[in-house]
Amino acid sequence: MDRSALHSRTAPFCRLTVCAVGRDSSPDVHDVVVVGAGILGLATARALLRRHPSLRLLVVDKEPLVASHQTGHNSGVLHAGLYYTPGSLKARLCRSGKSMLEEYAEQRGIPVQRCGKLVIATGSTELPALDELHRRGEANGVPDLQMLGPAGLRDVEPHATGIRALWSPSTAIVDYRTVAAAMVDDIRAAGGQIRLSTEITAVTKSSGQLLLESASETLAARNMVACAGLQADRVSQMTGSPSLETMVPFRGSYYLLSPSTRSLVRGLIYPVPDPQFPFLGIHLTRRIDGEVLAGPNAVLAYRREGYRRRDVRLEELRSVLADPGFRLLARRHWRTGLAETWRDWDKSAFTRAVRRFVPELRSRDLRHGPAGVRAQAVDPDGSLVDDFRLGSEERILHVRNAPSPAATASMAIAEHLVSKAELQFADLP
Ligand SMILES: Cc1cc2nc3c(=O)[nH]c(=O)nc-3n(C[C@H](O)[C@H](O)[C@H](O)COP(=O)(O)OP(=O)(O)OC[C@H]3O[C@@H](n4cnc5c(N)ncnc54)[C@H](O)[C@@H]3O)c2cc1C
């Protein structure tokens, strides 16, 4: 066959095909828009740019600063991986994510302190759960775990008391806002853009593109990664992929130890957690700046990003209270809910929880500190979604549930998302 004839007959067809499915070279069309500049959105953007340096990538966040919500309001712990069901995403990504984050922090000169964690049982009824924690930690490959008696635990934390404790010396602390700031620098240095004060309010799909609307502009993207934290279910509704789960905001308030009592806590002192809940209970946490936090409790927040008791948004509260999954959860756990709410109002009840481990602490040693709101997905059957949950649809990835230890695991979650993106995003350059 005459090859030039073949060429001339197929060429127009090829050109058309390229226009329809190829990469749109218009500078206004982003290859990927990441919604959310918390640690997951930033870590994912950074990882995408490292693997695809010519990517036109934009991160948007509705707030004027990055890390404005969970990432900037957490305990600052690099969890070692004690708590999580072996084989779960949490267990795997926490272990690998912690190593990646420690290595990153070292490269970037971000302070990390391996102060270690003691999980203390104060009564014999807690011993089976403490043993289970030890077993899980071993199964998850947490290094150097040790079960200690009362004298051993006092060697580690001289002012703490209990009948037995699990010692995890590799648990560490870091400031996640500093980590987020370093990731912002990396993204910008790699040619990515970050646009703040830009809330995505609607997403439409139009001839191979996604149109993301905000109050001031419409952004065109070929692909999207949604890392919207407390708003994850709403953003997934915008893309026409409503999640089955509902995001329930749980506020947690902290107290700060007075300067004269900070020395009563060397590292991290935790209770044995209630296995029915994904929250770890009121703990004492040394922060990288030398402050010691006591908390957080876990009460229903009356608005998704409401950090004070008086922050209420009626329509948000109504929609949580009307949610069938939340109603089942509340019916099952109303006693715990009431106890947490009582402790939120009554400082002496809070102090009692802390004095179980460090009896020298008095109410006057605790002053009001920061608060955080956890994004916790609840399934329609009323169960708290325990593991990380990621979802996908054509050209869109969703992070649907990423509670603690997602900050620790952020760089590993990001790698996981990039692998998914490479499989299903259109033409990543
Ligand atoms: C009290 C508390 C203590 C914790 N302690 C620890 C700990 O010690 N160690 C640990 O590993 N983890 C901890 N966690 C969990 C950890 O902080 C979170 O899992 C992690 O920060 C989640 O990151 P993210 O990026 O998904 O969410 P976020 O940091 O909440 O970021 C989501 C971002 O999306 C933006 N956004 C939402 N909707 C839109 C929209 N429509 N348009 C534009 N932007 C939008 C928000 O403004 C926000 O900045 C804790 C969490 C809390 C609340």
The ligand as a Tripos MOL2 file, in Angstrom:
@<TRIPOS>MOLECULE
LIG
   53    58     1     0     0
SMALL
NO_CHARGES

@<TRIPOS>ATOM
      1 C1         -7.7060   17.2570   68.1100 C.3       1 LIG1
      2 C2         -6.9450   16.4390   67.0980 C.ar      1 LIG1
      3 C3         -5.7790   15.7450   67.4770 C.ar      1 LIG1
      4 C4         -5.0890   14.9750   66.5370 C.ar      1 LIG1
      5 N1         -3.8720   14.4300   66.8700 N.ar      1 LIG1
      6 C5         -3.1410   13.8130   65.9170 C.ar      1 LIG1
      7 C6         -1.8100   13.3860   66.1830 C.ar      1 LIG1
      8 O1         -1.2680   13.6420   67.2560 O.2       1 LIG1
      9 N2         -1.1450   12.7080   65.2190 N.ar      1 LIG1
     10 C7         -1.7110   12.4380   63.9910 C.ar      1 LIG1
     11 O2         -1.0750   11.7890   63.1670 O.2       1 LIG1
     12 N3         -2.9570   12.8680   63.7030 N.ar      1 LIG1
     13 C8         -3.6620   13.5740   64.6070 C.ar      1 LIG1
     14 N4         -4.8930   14.0610   64.3200 N.ar      1 LIG1
     15 C9         -5.4430   13.8140   62.9880 C.3       1 LIG1
     16 C10        -4.8200   14.7090   61.9030 C.3       1 LIG1
     17 O3         -4.6700   16.0400   62.3620 O.3       1 LIG1
     18 C11        -5.7140   14.6660   60.6670 C.3       1 LIG1
     19 O4         -5.9620   13.3140   60.3490 O.3       1 LIG1
     20 C12        -5.0440   15.3300   59.4630 C.3       1 LIG1
     21 O5         -4.6180   16.6250   59.7990 O.3       1 LIG1
     22 C13        -6.0040   15.3510   58.2980 C.3       1 LIG1
     23 O6         -5.4670   16.1790   57.3040 O.3       1 LIG1
     24 P1         -6.3730   16.6690   56.1100 P.3       1 LIG1
     25 O7         -5.4890   17.3820   55.1520 O.co2     1 LIG1
     26 O8         -7.1880   15.5200   55.6070 O.co2     1 LIG1
     27 O9         -7.4660   17.6310   56.7720 O.3       1 LIG1
     28 P2         -7.4150   19.1720   57.1980 P.3       1 LIG1
     29 O10        -6.1450   19.5310   57.8400 O.co2     1 LIG1
     30 O11        -8.6620   19.4270   57.9640 O.co2     1 LIG1
     31 O12        -7.4710   19.9400   55.7930 O.3       1 LIG1
     32 C14        -8.6220   19.9690   54.9720 C.3       1 LIG1
     33 C15        -8.5750   21.2910   54.2210 C.3       1 LIG1
     34 O13        -9.5940   21.3060   53.2320 O.3       1 LIG1
     35 C16       -10.0720   22.6360   53.1090 C.3       1 LIG1
     36 N5        -11.3730   22.6120   52.4540 N.ar      1 LIG1
     37 C17       -12.4700   21.9220   52.8780 C.ar      1 LIG1
     38 N6        -13.4890   22.1180   51.9940 N.ar      1 LIG1
     39 C18       -13.0200   22.9460   51.0310 C.ar      1 LIG1
     40 C19       -13.6250   23.5090   49.8600 C.ar      1 LIG1
     41 N7        -14.9020   23.2940   49.5250 N.pl3     1 LIG1
     42 N8        -12.8570   24.3190   49.0780 N.ar      1 LIG1
     43 C20       -11.5610   24.5780   49.4160 C.ar      1 LIG1
     44 N9        -10.9530   24.0530   50.5160 N.ar      1 LIG1
     45 C21       -11.6730   23.2500   51.3100 C.ar      1 LIG1
     46 C22       -10.1160   23.1070   54.5690 C.3       1 LIG1
     47 O14       -10.1230   24.5140   54.6670 O.3       1 LIG1
     48 C23        -8.8590   22.4860   55.1390 C.3       1 LIG1
     49 O15        -7.7520   23.3580   55.1160 O.3       1 LIG1
     50 C24        -5.6020   14.8460   65.2190 C.ar      1 LIG1
     51 C25        -6.7490   15.5480   64.8430 C.ar      1 LIG1
     52 C26        -7.4050   16.3760   65.7580 C.ar      1 LIG1
     53 C27        -8.5840   17.1810   65.3050 C.3       1 LIG1
@<TRIPOS>BOND
     1     1     2 1
     2     2     3 ar
     3     2    52 ar
     4     3     4 ar
     5     4     5 ar
     6     4    50 ar
     7     5     6 ar
     8     6     7 ar
     9     6    13 1
    10     7     8 2
    11     7     9 ar
    12     9    10 ar
    13    10    11 2
    14    10    12 ar
    15    12    13 ar
    16    13    14 ar
    17    14    15 1
    18    14    50 ar
    19    15    16 1
    20    16    17 1
    21    16    18 1
    22    18    19 1
    23    18    20 1
    24    20    21 1
    25    20    22 1
    26    22    23 1
    27    23    24 1
    28    24    25 2
    29    24    26 1
    30    24    27 1
    31    27    28 1
    32    28    29 2
    33    28    30 1
    34    28    31 1
    35    31    32 1
    36    32    33 1
    37    33    34 1
    38    33    48 1
    39    34    35 1
    40    35    36 1
    41    35    46 1
    42    36    37 ar
    43    36    45 ar
    44    37    38 ar
    45    38    39 ar
    46    39    40 ar
    47    39    45 ar
    48    40    41 1
    49    40    42 ar
    50    42    43 ar
    51    43    44 ar
    52    44    45 ar
    53    46    47 1
    54    46    48 1
    55    48    49 1
    56    50    51 ar
    57    51    52 ar
    58    52    53 1
@<TRIPOS>SUBSTRUCTURE
     1 LIG1         1 GROUP 0 **** ****
